[in-house]
Amino acid sequence: MRTLLLAAALLFGGAAAAHAETSCADLAKAKLPHAEVTQAVEADAGGKPACKILVTSRPSADSDIRIEVWIPRGEAWNGKYVQVGNGGLAGAVPSAAIRARAASGYAAAGTDDGHEADGRSAEWAYHHPEKIKDFAWRSLKATTDAAKALISDQKGVAYIRSYFVGCSAGGREALMEAQRFPNDFDGIVAGAPANYNTLGTAGRAYMMQALSRPGAYLGKPELELLQTAALKQCADGGAFIRDQAACRFDPKVLQCKAGQAGEACLTAPQVAAAKAIYSGRKIGERSVFPGYMPGGEALEGGWQAWITGPTAQANDKAAGYQFSSQVMKYFIYDDPRFDFLKADLGPKFDRDRQGPAKILDAVSPDLTAFARHGGKLIQYHGWNDPALAPRGSLRYAGELAAKMGDTSGFYRLYMVPGMLHCRGGAGPGEVDWLGVLDDWVSHTKPPAAIVASAGDNKQAAAKSQLLCPYPAVARGHGDEASGYRCETPKRAKKG
């Protein structure tokens, strides 16, 4: 009934909705479960009037979850709510993203995930199991409940639709929402999700161990050799690989031959390191978790930023190095002295991670309740992501299909050729994913082919490209989306 009242108010004019609104100042008196409003003020959201509300939630004795909620006033509100995800190891409220969503008409909220810290540090988790729970999932629920209550209090009626949008750590949060809280959102966007959190951590540690072996480090010249060779083989000389699943690049083609030296080839240890990065973590010959894809090794924001670091001596500056070290020290082993470069990454690690995985990972393939609720889920991932293994998204899509059968009624996966982590790279990857999701939820027609633009990405080699729902790929010619159409390769039908 409350949703119907709001719909009527919006249909017959914003004045009706505005008349029932509570003032921003009065929201400071709002009563919230295990939470309190610490500030409620008038604010500007891109030229639109809004209420900005700060909340502190304490669902456990060790919790200190900071939440920020923006609610557009009167006709500035589109009647919808969106919750934005965090990044890295969180530690700060994503205020800019929240305000930007409010500027586009949405009531919006986000959280610091229960701690204040640098986004690459997990020291706050040392001996604090309740804070780990807050980071993993509890802060998400606290934010949802507080935001929805405040929207109802401010408007006098409920929202029409609610969404969650996140990439990277926010992508993990997005899948966590669908799995743990299936009735909270009508639609969810999960970009490049870190949902295989503990497995992905071990995968990066495996690569770092390979890079740290004598003579194995891959500097910028070696990365350029790898990228050039991969593009020559799999992109017909183009700037990015359009069909990654068909690419079978072996770095051994670059291995130095007897008497050959210099930067035109790779040593045997360097080839071994490259293979470890491409193949992912193995135990013996068994693949445990996938690695990264060829074609974007030397790009700005590519392997140097996430895997290799700027030099062999500064490999610990790579984001992947830092995240793996922190997660192992404080989430898995609760030991600040733990050295992942010396860790046993065989079956022992997989036994050790089981407890933390139940809290941190978002890998359940059973989305029955979410689908029954009518929820829609869009997942996307850049094929050249150097932070989170792209084939991890293929793995989740496969597990989802194995568990639920035909998922086309509520789920779409888009793999973005040439895109790095969440954005950037040689392939155009800018998409209004929230707009695509809202259109699907509003009109019940699943999205099909989507055009991605280059946006402000100066690395992009084209202005646009066609994105196809997986397992279809874009086939055609030229540099722009208009020259392509979606086709499903025969290999995909073999499963």
C-alpha positions as CSV (number, residue, x, y, z in Angstrom):
1,M,0.0,0.0,0.0
2,R,2.8,2.5,0.9
3,T,4.4,1.8,-2.5
4,L,1.1,2.4,-4.2
5,L,0.7,5.7,-2.3
6,L,4.1,6.9,-3.5
7,A,3.4,5.9,-7.1
8,A,0.2,7.9,-7.0
9,A,2.0,10.9,-5.5
10,L,4.6,10.8,-8.3
11,L,1.9,10.3,-11.0
12,F,-0.2,13.2,-9.9
13,G,2.6,15.6,-9.2
14,G,5.6,16.1,-7.0
15,A,3.7,18.6,-4.7
16,A,1.7,15.8,-3.1
17,A,4.9,13.9,-2.2
18,A,6.7,17.1,-1.1
19,H,3.8,18.1,1.2
20,A,4.2,15.0,3.2
21,E,8.0,15.2,3.6
22,T,9.7,15.4,7.0
23,S,12.3,18.2,7.3
24,C,15.9,17.2,7.2
25,A,16.5,18.5,10.8
26,D,13.7,16.3,12.1
27,L,15.3,13.2,10.7
28,A,17.9,13.6,13.5
29,K,15.2,12.3,15.8
30,A,14.6,9.1,13.8
31,K,14.5,5.9,15.7
32,L,16.6,3.1,14.2
33,P,17.4,-0.4,15.4
34,H,20.9,-0.6,17.0
35,A,21.8,2.7,15.3
36,E,21.6,6.5,15.8
37,V,21.5,9.5,13.5
38,T,24.5,11.7,14.2
39,Q,23.7,14.4,11.7
40,A,20.8,15.4,9.4
41,V,21.3,18.5,7.3
42,E,20.2,20.2,4.1
43,A,22.6,19.5,1.2
44,D,23.2,20.2,-2.4
45,A,23.2,17.1,-4.8
46,G,24.4,18.5,-8.1
47,G,22.1,21.5,-7.9
48,K,19.2,19.5,-6.4
49,P,18.0,19.9,-2.8
50,A,18.6,16.9,-0.6
51,C,18.8,15.7,3.0
52,K,22.2,14.3,4.0
53,I,22.1,12.0,7.0
54,L,24.9,10.4,8.9
55,V,24.3,7.3,10.9
56,T,26.4,5.1,13.3
57,S,25.2,1.5,13.7
58,R,26.4,-0.9,16.4
59,P,24.9,-4.3,15.8
60,S,27.5,-5.9,18.1
61,A,29.5,-4.7,21.1
62,D,32.6,-4.2,18.8
63,S,30.8,-2.6,15.9
64,D,31.2,1.0,14.8
65,I,29.6,1.2,11.3
66,R,29.4,4.6,9.6
67,I,26.6,5.1,7.1
68,E,25.8,8.0,4.9
69,V,22.3,8.5,3.3
70,W,21.3,11.2,0.8
71,I,17.6,11.7,0.0
72,P,16.6,14.1,-2.8
73,R,13.9,16.5,-1.7
74,G,10.5,16.9,-3.4
75,E,10.4,16.5,-7.2
76,A,14.2,15.9,-7.3
77,W,13.5,12.3,-6.1
78,N,12.8,9.7,-8.7
79,G,11.1,7.4,-6.2
80,K,14.0,4.9,-6.1
81,Y,16.7,3.8,-3.8
82,V,20.3,2.7,-4.7
83,Q,22.9,1.4,-2.3
84,V,26.5,1.7,-3.5
85,G,29.3,-0.7,-2.8
86,N,32.8,-0.1,-1.4
87,G,36.3,-0.8,-2.8
88,G,39.4,-2.5,-1.6
89,L,39.3,-3.3,2.1
90,A,36.9,-0.3,2.6
91,G,37.6,2.0,5.6
92,A,35.8,5.1,4.3
93,V,32.3,5.9,3.3
94,P,32.1,6.3,-0.6
95,S,30.6,9.8,-0.2
96,A,31.3,11.0,-3.7
97,A,29.5,8.0,-5.3
98,I,26.5,8.4,-2.9
99,R,26.2,12.1,-3.8
100,A,26.5,11.4,-7.5
101,R,23.6,9.0,-7.3
102,A,21.5,11.5,-5.4
103,A,22.3,14.1,-8.1
104,S,20.8,11.7,-10.6
105,G,17.5,11.5,-8.6
106,Y,18.1,8.4,-6.4
107,A,17.9,8.2,-2.7
108,A,21.4,6.7,-2.0
109,A,23.4,5.2,0.8
110,G,26.8,3.6,1.5
111,T,29.0,2.6,4.4
112,D,32.6,2.3,5.5
113,D,32.0,-1.4,6.2
114,G,32.6,-0.9,9.9
115,H,36.0,0.6,10.3
116,E,38.1,3.6,9.4
117,A,41.4,2.8,7.7
118,D,43.4,2.9,4.5
119,G,41.7,0.8,1.9
120,R,44.7,-1.5,1.6
121,S,45.0,-2.2,5.4
122,A,43.3,-4.9,7.4
123,E,45.1,-4.3,10.7
124,W,41.8,-3.2,12.2
125,A,40.7,-6.9,11.9
126,Y,43.4,-8.2,14.2
127,H,41.7,-10.0,17.1
128,H,38.4,-8.4,16.1
129,P,36.1,-11.2,14.6
130,E,33.0,-9.0,14.9
131,K,34.5,-6.3,12.8
132,I,35.3,-8.9,10.1
133,K,31.6,-9.9,10.1
134,D,30.7,-6.2,9.8
135,F,33.1,-5.9,6.8
136,A,31.9,-9.0,5.2
137,W,28.2,-8.6,5.3
138,R,26.7,-7.1,8.5
139,S,27.4,-3.4,7.6
140,L,25.5,-4.0,4.3
141,K,22.4,-5.0,6.1
142,A,22.7,-2.2,8.6
143,T,23.0,0.3,5.8
144,T,20.0,-1.1,3.9
145,D,17.7,-1.1,6.9
146,A,18.7,2.4,8.1
147,A,18.4,3.9,4.7
148,K,15.0,2.4,3.9
149,A,13.7,3.5,7.3
150,L,15.0,7.1,6.8
151,I,13.5,7.3,3.3
152,S,10.1,6.2,4.7
153,D,10.4,8.7,7.6
154,Q,11.4,11.6,5.3
155,K,8.9,10.9,2.5
156,G,6.0,9.5,4.5
157,V,5.8,6.7,1.9
158,A,8.1,4.0,0.7
159,Y,10.3,3.8,-2.4
160,I,9.1,2.2,-5.6
161,R,12.2,0.1,-6.4
162,S,15.6,-0.5,-4.7
163,Y,19.0,-1.4,-6.2
164,F,22.5,-2.3,-5.2
165,V,25.5,-1.4,-7.4
166,G,29.1,-2.2,-6.8
167,C,32.4,-3.2,-8.4
168,S,35.4,-5.1,-7.1
169,A,34.9,-5.4,-3.3
170,G,31.5,-3.8,-4.1
171,G,30.9,-6.6,-6.6
172,R,31.4,-9.1,-3.8
173,E,29.0,-7.1,-1.6
174,A,26.5,-7.1,-4.4
175,L,26.6,-10.9,-4.6
176,M,26.5,-11.1,-0.9
177,E,23.3,-9.1,-0.9
178,A,21.7,-11.5,-3.4
179,Q,22.8,-14.6,-1.4
180,R,22.2,-13.5,2.2
181,F,19.5,-10.9,1.8
182,P,17.5,-12.0,-1.2
183,N,14.4,-9.9,-0.5
184,D,16.2,-6.5,0.1
185,F,16.8,-5.4,-3.5
186,D,14.8,-5.6,-6.8
187,G,17.9,-5.4,-8.8
188,I,21.7,-5.8,-8.3
189,V,24.8,-5.0,-10.4
190,A,27.9,-7.0,-9.5
191,G,31.0,-5.7,-11.3
192,A,34.3,-7.6,-11.3
193,P,33.3,-9.2,-8.0
194,A,35.8,-10.3,-5.4
195,N,33.4,-13.0,-4.3
196,Y,36.0,-15.8,-4.3
197,N,37.7,-13.8,-1.7
198,T,39.9,-16.4,0.0
199,L,40.6,-18.3,-3.2
200,G,41.5,-15.1,-5.0
201,T,43.9,-14.2,-2.2
202,A,45.7,-17.4,-2.5
203,G,45.8,-17.1,-6.3
204,R,47.6,-13.7,-6.1
205,A,50.0,-15.1,-3.4
206,Y,50.8,-18.0,-5.8
207,M,51.7,-15.5,-8.5
208,M,53.8,-13.4,-6.1
209,Q,55.7,-16.5,-5.1
210,A,56.4,-17.3,-8.7
211,L,57.6,-13.7,-9.4
212,S,59.9,-13.8,-6.3
213,R,62.0,-16.7,-7.6
214,P,65.5,-15.9,-8.8
215,G,65.5,-14.3,-12.3
216,A,61.7,-14.5,-12.6
217,Y,60.6,-10.9,-12.2
218,L,58.8,-9.3,-15.1
219,G,59.7,-5.7,-15.6
220,K,58.0,-3.2,-18.0
221,P,60.1,-4.4,-21.1
222,E,59.0,-8.0,-20.4
223,L,55.4,-7.0,-20.0
224,E,55.5,-5.1,-23.3
225,L,56.9,-8.2,-25.0
226,L,54.1,-10.3,-23.6
227,Q,51.4,-7.9,-24.6
228,T,52.7,-7.4,-28.1
229,A,53.0,-11.1,-28.7
230,A,49.5,-11.8,-27.3
231,L,47.9,-9.1,-29.4
232,K,49.7,-10.3,-32.5
233,Q,48.4,-13.9,-32.0
234,C,44.9,-13.2,-30.7
235,A,43.9,-9.7,-31.9
236,D,45.2,-9.7,-35.5
237,G,47.3,-6.8,-34.5
238,G,44.4,-4.9,-32.9
239,A,44.7,-3.0,-29.6
240,F,42.7,-5.5,-27.6
241,I,41.5,-9.1,-27.8
242,R,37.8,-9.3,-28.7
243,D,37.4,-13.1,-28.2
244,Q,39.4,-14.0,-25.2
245,A,38.0,-17.4,-24.8
246,A,39.4,-18.4,-28.2
247,C,42.9,-17.1,-27.3
248,R,45.5,-19.8,-26.4
249,F,48.6,-17.7,-25.8
250,D,51.7,-19.5,-24.5
251,P,54.5,-17.2,-23.2
252,K,57.0,-19.9,-24.1
253,V,57.1,-18.5,-27.6
254,L,59.1,-15.6,-26.2
255,Q,61.7,-17.8,-24.3
256,C,65.3,-17.0,-25.2
257,K,67.0,-19.5,-27.4
258,A,70.6,-20.5,-26.9
259,G,72.9,-17.5,-27.4
260,Q,70.0,-15.0,-27.5
261,A,70.1,-12.2,-24.9
262,G,68.7,-8.7,-24.3
263,E,65.1,-7.5,-24.1
264,A,63.8,-9.4,-27.1
265,C,63.1,-12.6,-25.2
266,L,62.2,-14.0,-21.8
267,T,64.4,-16.2,-19.6
268,A,63.1,-19.6,-18.6
269,P,62.3,-18.3,-15.0
270,Q,60.4,-15.3,-16.5
271,V,58.4,-17.7,-18.8
272,A,57.6,-19.8,-15.7
273,A,56.4,-16.7,-13.8
274,A,54.2,-15.5,-16.8
275,K,52.7,-19.0,-17.0
276,A,51.8,-18.9,-13.3
277,I,50.1,-15.6,-13.7
278,Y,48.1,-16.7,-16.8
279,S,47.2,-20.2,-15.5
280,G,46.4,-19.3,-11.9
281,R,47.0,-21.3,-8.8
282,K,47.6,-25.0,-9.2
283,I,48.2,-27.9,-6.8
284,G,50.3,-30.2,-8.9
285,E,48.7,-30.2,-12.3
286,R,45.2,-29.4,-10.9
287,S,43.9,-25.9,-11.4
288,V,42.5,-24.5,-8.2
289,F,41.6,-20.9,-9.3
290,P,42.1,-19.2,-12.7
291,G,44.7,-16.6,-13.5
292,Y,44.7,-13.5,-15.7
293,M,44.2,-13.0,-19.4
294,P,46.7,-11.8,-22.0
295,G,46.6,-8.6,-24.0
296,G,46.8,-5.9,-21.3
297,E,50.0,-6.7,-19.5
298,A,51.8,-3.4,-20.1
299,L,48.9,-1.0,-19.9
300,E,48.7,1.8,-17.3
301,G,46.6,0.3,-14.5
302,G,47.6,-3.2,-15.7
303,W,50.1,-5.8,-14.3
304,Q,52.5,-3.3,-12.8
305,A,49.7,-1.7,-10.8
306,W,48.3,-4.9,-9.5
307,I,50.8,-7.8,-9.9
308,T,54.4,-6.9,-10.5
309,G,54.8,-3.5,-9.0
310,P,57.1,-0.9,-10.5
311,T,60.4,-2.9,-9.9
312,A,61.5,-6.2,-8.5
313,Q,62.6,-4.4,-5.3
314,A,59.2,-2.6,-5.0
315,N,57.0,-5.6,-5.9
316,D,55.3,-5.0,-2.5
317,K,53.9,-1.8,-3.9
318,A,51.6,-3.8,-6.2
319,A,48.0,-3.7,-5.0
320,G,47.6,-7.4,-5.4
321,Y,50.6,-8.0,-3.2
322,Q,49.3,-5.8,-0.4
323,F,45.8,-7.2,-0.5
324,S,47.0,-10.8,-0.4
325,S,49.4,-10.1,2.5
326,Q,46.7,-8.2,4.5
327,V,44.0,-10.7,4.0
328,M,46.2,-13.6,4.9
329,K,47.6,-11.9,8.0
330,Y,44.4,-10.6,9.5
331,F,41.4,-12.4,8.0
332,I,42.7,-16.0,7.6
333,Y,45.6,-16.5,10.1
334,D,45.1,-13.5,12.6
335,D,48.9,-13.2,12.7
336,P,50.6,-9.9,11.7
337,R,53.9,-11.8,11.2
338,F,52.5,-14.2,8.6
339,D,54.6,-14.1,5.4
340,F,52.6,-15.2,2.4
341,L,55.7,-15.5,0.2
342,K,56.7,-18.5,2.4
343,A,53.2,-19.9,2.9
344,D,52.2,-23.4,1.9
345,L,49.6,-22.8,-0.8
346,G,48.7,-26.4,-1.2
347,P,45.9,-28.4,0.5
348,K,46.8,-27.0,3.9
349,F,45.8,-23.5,2.9
350,D,42.5,-24.7,1.5
351,R,41.8,-26.3,4.9
352,D,42.9,-23.2,6.8
353,R,40.6,-20.9,4.7
354,Q,37.4,-22.8,5.3
355,G,36.3,-20.9,8.4
356,P,37.0,-17.4,7.1
357,A,35.5,-18.3,3.7
358,K,32.1,-18.8,5.3
359,I,32.1,-15.2,6.4
360,L,34.0,-13.4,3.7
361,D,33.2,-15.3,0.4
362,A,30.0,-14.8,-1.6
363,V,30.0,-18.0,-3.6
364,S,26.6,-19.6,-3.0
365,P,25.1,-20.6,-6.4
366,D,21.7,-20.9,-4.9
367,L,19.8,-17.7,-5.7
368,T,16.4,-19.3,-5.6
369,A,15.0,-16.9,-3.1
370,F,16.4,-13.9,-4.9
371,A,14.8,-15.1,-8.2
372,R,11.5,-15.9,-6.5
373,H,11.5,-12.4,-5.1
374,G,11.7,-11.1,-8.6
375,G,15.2,-9.9,-8.3
376,K,17.4,-9.2,-11.4
377,L,21.2,-9.6,-11.4
378,I,23.7,-8.1,-13.8
379,Q,27.3,-9.2,-13.5
380,Y,30.1,-7.8,-15.6
381,H,33.9,-8.2,-15.7
382,G,36.7,-6.8,-17.8
383,W,38.6,-9.5,-19.7
384,N,41.9,-7.8,-19.0
385,D,41.2,-7.3,-15.3
386,P,44.6,-7.6,-13.5
387,A,43.1,-7.5,-10.0
388,L,40.4,-10.1,-10.0
389,A,40.5,-13.1,-12.3
390,P,38.0,-12.6,-15.1
391,R,37.4,-16.3,-15.4
392,G,36.2,-16.2,-11.8
393,S,33.0,-14.6,-13.1
394,L,32.7,-17.4,-15.6
395,R,33.1,-19.9,-12.8
396,Y,30.3,-18.3,-10.8
397,A,28.0,-18.2,-13.8
398,G,28.7,-21.9,-14.4
399,E,28.0,-22.8,-10.8
400,L,24.8,-20.8,-10.9
401,A,23.6,-22.6,-14.0
402,A,24.6,-26.0,-12.6
403,K,22.6,-25.3,-9.5
404,M,19.6,-23.5,-10.9
405,G,19.4,-24.5,-14.6
406,D,18.1,-21.8,-16.9
407,T,19.1,-18.5,-15.3
408,S,18.1,-16.2,-18.2
409,G,15.0,-15.0,-16.5
410,F,16.9,-13.1,-13.8
411,Y,20.7,-13.2,-14.6
412,R,23.0,-11.7,-17.2
413,L,26.8,-11.8,-17.4
414,Y,28.7,-9.4,-19.7
415,M,32.5,-9.9,-20.2
416,V,34.1,-6.7,-21.5
417,P,36.9,-7.2,-24.0
418,G,40.0,-5.1,-23.3
419,M,38.7,-3.6,-20.0
420,L,40.9,-3.5,-16.9
421,H,39.7,-3.5,-13.3
422,C,36.1,-2.1,-13.3
423,R,37.1,0.5,-16.0
424,G,39.9,1.6,-18.2
425,G,42.0,-0.4,-20.7
426,A,42.2,-0.5,-24.5
427,G,38.6,-1.7,-24.8
428,P,35.7,0.8,-24.3
429,G,33.9,-0.2,-21.1
430,E,31.7,2.6,-19.9
431,V,28.1,1.5,-19.4
432,D,25.3,2.9,-17.4
433,W,24.7,-0.4,-15.6
434,L,22.2,1.1,-13.2
435,G,20.2,2.4,-16.1
436,V,20.3,-1.0,-17.8
437,L,19.2,-2.7,-14.6
438,D,16.4,-0.2,-13.9
439,D,15.1,-0.7,-17.4
440,W,15.1,-4.5,-16.9
441,V,13.3,-4.3,-13.6
442,S,10.8,-1.7,-14.8
443,H,9.9,-3.3,-18.1
444,T,10.7,-7.0,-17.3
445,K,12.5,-7.3,-20.7
446,P,16.0,-8.8,-20.2
447,P,18.9,-6.8,-21.6
448,A,20.5,-8.1,-24.8
449,A,23.4,-6.5,-26.6
450,I,24.8,-3.3,-25.0
451,V,27.0,-0.6,-26.5
452,A,29.9,0.4,-24.2
453,S,31.6,3.7,-24.8
454,A,35.1,4.9,-24.2
455,G,33.9,7.7,-21.9
456,D,36.9,9.7,-20.6
457,N,39.2,6.6,-21.0
458,K,42.2,7.9,-23.0
459,Q,43.6,4.4,-23.3
460,A,40.6,3.2,-25.3
461,A,41.4,2.2,-28.9
462,A,37.8,2.9,-30.1
463,K,34.9,5.1,-29.2
464,S,32.5,2.1,-28.7
465,Q,32.2,-1.7,-28.7
466,L,29.3,-4.1,-28.6
467,L,28.9,-6.2,-25.4
468,C,27.0,-9.5,-25.6
469,P,25.4,-11.5,-22.9
470,Y,27.7,-14.4,-22.1
471,P,28.4,-16.8,-23.8
472,A,27.8,-14.8,-26.9
473,V,30.7,-12.7,-28.4
474,A,30.7,-9.8,-30.7
475,R,31.7,-10.7,-34.3
476,G,32.2,-8.3,-37.2
477,H,34.7,-5.8,-38.4
478,G,35.9,-2.3,-37.9
479,D,36.6,-0.3,-34.7
480,E,33.1,0.6,-33.5
481,A,30.1,-1.2,-32.1
482,S,28.0,-0.7,-35.2
483,G,30.2,-3.1,-37.2
484,Y,29.4,-6.0,-34.9
485,R,26.7,-8.4,-33.9
486,C,26.4,-11.0,-31.1
487,E,27.0,-14.7,-32.0
488,T,27.2,-17.7,-29.7
489,P,30.4,-19.7,-30.5
490,K,30.0,-23.5,-31.0
491,R,32.6,-24.0,-28.2
492,A,30.2,-22.5,-25.7
493,K,27.5,-25.0,-26.5
494,K,29.9,-27.9,-25.5
495,G,29.9,-26.5,-22.0
